[in-house]
Amino acid sequence: MKVGEFIRLSQGTKSVKEYLHAFNNLARYAPEFVNTEAKKIASFQRGLGPKMLKTMGTGTRATFNAYISDCLTQENNNNNYNASSLVRGLLKLDHLSLGRQWQGDSNIVLLPQVLGSDRRREGTPGIQHSRSRTR
């Protein structure tokens, strides 16, 4: 029963650390799959997610611990890259945005910041401009 769970174990949405924890918990029930460093690495790889498998490549590591260390480092690098990409994307979006500002139920539409202007667009259909609105 537990051997089957071990064979079907996959990373899914788990972090490498979470997957490793589950792997180690089930590996004790399937010693024939983890009795050498090579088998242990192969069994761990079998359940890794496709993105991690791709980034880890086919390089060989001498020990299971070295392989896990490389996986954790790679996951950390991927997370850092994704976070910095998100920030760069948000900054780019902010820079290229139309500069919409919401004020109550009306909005002010500014010309794109790329043009270096903050003049209000007059006569935009369907948009009330704050200068023409009185409270």
N, C-alpha and C positions, 0 to 999 in steps of 0.2 A: 504494500500500500504506500508506504513512505518512499520507496524506491521509485515508484511511478510519479509521485509528486516531484521528486528530485529531477527526474528526466524531463518532466514538463515545465519545470521552473524557468521563468523568463524574467528579464528585467522590467519589461513593460514601461510603466511611468515611474518606477522606482529610481532613486539615485543609485550610483554604483555602491555606495556604502550600505544602503538598504538592501540592495540585491545581494551583496556579499554576506550580510548578516543572515538572510534567508538561505543562501547557498550553504553556508557553514552549518546552519541548524539541520538541514536535510542531508548534507554530505555524510554525516555519521551513520545514516541508514543505508548508504550505498558505497561501502568501502571499495568495491571492485572498480568504481569509476574515478576514484581519487587516490589510489594507492601509489601513484608516482606523480612527480611534478608535472610531467607532460600530460597525463590523463586529467589531472586536476585543472590545469590551464584549459585543456580542450573542453572539459565539462563546463567550466565557467564561461568560456567563449560561446558555447552552444546557446546559452540563454541571454547573451548580451543583445541589446537593441541594435538595429541596423546602423544607426548613426554612429554609435560607439564602435561597432565592428569596423566601419569604414575608416574612422579616424585612427583606430589602433593599427590598422594595416595588418600585414602578415609577418611583421618582425618577430623574431623568436626571443623569448626571455628565458634565462636559465632556471629561474625559480618562480613559483606561484606568487610569492610576496613581491618580487620585482614586477611581475605582470600587473598585480593589483595596484602597486604604487604608480605605475605608468597610467593605468586606467583613471585613478583618482586625479592625477595631475592633468590628464587630458580633459576630464570632465570639468575641472576647475578652469582650465583655459577656455573651454567652450562656453562656460557660463559667463566668464569675464568678457569674452568677445561678444556674446549675445547682449549683455548689459550695455557695453559701450556702443554697439550698433544701434540699440534702442535709443540711447541718449543722442547719438549723432542724427538719427532719423527725426527725433523730436525737435532738435535744434534746427535742422534743415526745414522741417515743416513750419516751425515758428518763423523762420527767416523768409520763407516763401508765401506765408499765409496772406490772406486778404486783410488781415487785421480787424476782423469782426469783433465788435464789442457789444455785449448785450446790456441794455439798461431797461429794466422792467420788461414791458412787453414790446418795446421798440428796439431797434438796433441802429448802429452807425456803421456804415460800410466805408472803409478807407481804401484808397488806391493801394495796390500792392507795394509793400515796402521795398521791393526790388527796384522800383522806379524812383525811389528816394523821395517820395511825396507823402504827406499826410493830409492832403486836401480831401474834403468830403465830396463824394459823388452826388451830384444834384440830379433830381429827376429820375432816380432809379425806380421803375415800376414796382408797386407792391411793397415798398419799404418806406417807413416813416423815418424821417431824419430828425435828430434831436433838436436841431435849431428851429424847426418848424413846429415842434410840439411844445405845448405849454402845459404845465401842471397846475 
